[in-house]
Amino acid sequence: MKNRYLIKIVLSAVLLAFLLVPIHTFSQTNSGDLEKIVDSLFIGYSNQNEPGVIIGIMKNDSIILKKAYGSSNIELNVPISNETKFHIASLTKQFTAFAIAQLEGQGKLSYQDDIRNYLPELNDFGRVITIDHLLHHTSGLRSSNRLRLLQDDFYETILTQENALQLIFAQKELNFDPGSEFGYSNSGYILLATIVERISNMKFSEWLEQNVFQPLDMNQSIVVSGQAQQDPNKAIPYEKNGDGYKQTMGMDWLDYGATGIYSTIEDLVKWQRYLHSLNYMWLGESSSSFPYGMGLYVVKSSEGDIEQIYHTGDGVGYISFMSYYPMEQLDVILLSNLNSNEPIRLAEEIVGILNSKNKNLTTEIEPQLEVPLEILEIYAGTYDAEQFKPEFEIKDSQLYALSSQGADLLVALNETTFVIPNTPVQFEFDKAGQYVILKMPDNELKFPRITPEEVSHTIDLSDYTGIYYSPELDVSYSLKVDNNQLVAESPKNRRIVFGSIAMDTTESEDRYFRNIHFSRDENNRINGLRVTDIDGRVRNLWFEKKE
């Protein structure tokens, strides 16, 4: 399947008759209709010799469909079942936030506490970081998993809690002032789990077992420990490898708080039902306008009504999605052991099919408007959002928005406006390609295009060569000139090619060593550089020039 998304549109069109059935009419008597819809959408995951998914759908807290596709272990030919455990990755954050909320309710901490009261190892940045900042991703701390990627040690070593804490405690600067903006960071939730441990005098896994898993009969749920645990019910994580699949290092991801819980579809159904009553988990930080509650994204209508409460998870071969639509009393839970965002897109497609009130439904089922390639070429490129650089590329004559998680297909509403399916996000391009406007329900942001500049003949690339050392990461990158281009070699000899240099600034195609600005001393000599990754989870990380 060259383009699963177009196939998805065709399947939705074929199933148009089902769209006319209001969501409240799905029940035991016609659950077969819903199953046919889901089977059709997940037809690409039905091969028992390939990794797959399991999906659960609830209406009014009652399960209306639960279905598994594919294999949890290709090598042993084990099918995915209700007992299969998946790493739920960032879905863990809501459990960590719940633990903090319980301790706050018991008077053992305050959301406004300075986190250094509990974490004295953390650097004093001269500004107070509160527990509230950690909960709502407004702390300014760099994300630990991105730092490990910049260390070039992410995919070859076991990722432990100790290693994550070392990276967090080694941070000397923040991405931004605490409370001034939103910046998604796993570091915050790793620290929150550590705070739970230090206040309760219990391991984080023990606290969750005693206060969540046992009371809710989530008997198959566990938190990772210091070493990989053998469990025949754990799904093996995979990624595409040519025409086949290979195992990823997802089971070696052993830090916790931001990630770390393994669970089953049945246990997550129990948690989701319980979560419906925890309204305080949906509250955002009072000083922030970003729609993030307690470990959960909260999407509101223009009238202020909550339309969706959700989170996704990406665990290097494990994909997860839990979403609640309170106005429809609808829940969708999906778990997969394939490193692809496509299962989440299909889950959102199911929501669009079930929800007869979905305003974007006609956009989803109508054939995609074909925008001429020459117009798409005007829009493709990189734009300046200051702290990160939105990028758009053309593939198979269609426009995609790039992110650290992959590429999102943009569906054209007209020749200048595109939407990411089943989201409120729209991009409106200037006809001349000079800027793009990001449109959201409560905000619009305008980003100018970054125009590639010719390398000045006065620039001597050798000025930028040398060894650059990061004291935070304790690693060095080597920069040299190769074929008239500036090239960096990472600690594991990953080759990073930079584009043209303008005003000591350049960028590469690498998602993590992305935007680079060189620094000069009082004698106008290069003395270091600062690195920002593709979406600003690490900003202006300092590397000192050593030679």
Helices and strands as residue ranges (DSSP letters): H 4-14, H 16-19, G 23-25, G 28-30, H 31-41, G 43-45, E 53-59, E 62-69, E 71-73, E 78-79, E 86-87, G 89-91, H 92-105, G 115-117, H 131-135, H 144-151, H 161-169, H 186-200, H 204-208, I 209-213, E 222-223, E 238-241, E 244-247, G 250-252, E 261-263, H 265-275, G 279-282, E 297-300, E 306-314, E 319-325, E 330-336, H 342-354, H 361-365, H 373-379, E 381-382, E 391-395, E 398-403, E 406-409, E 411-412, E 417-419, E 426-429, E 435-440, E 443-448, G 461-464, E 466-470, E 475-482, E 485-489, E 495-497, E 505-507, E 515-520, E 526-532, E 541-545
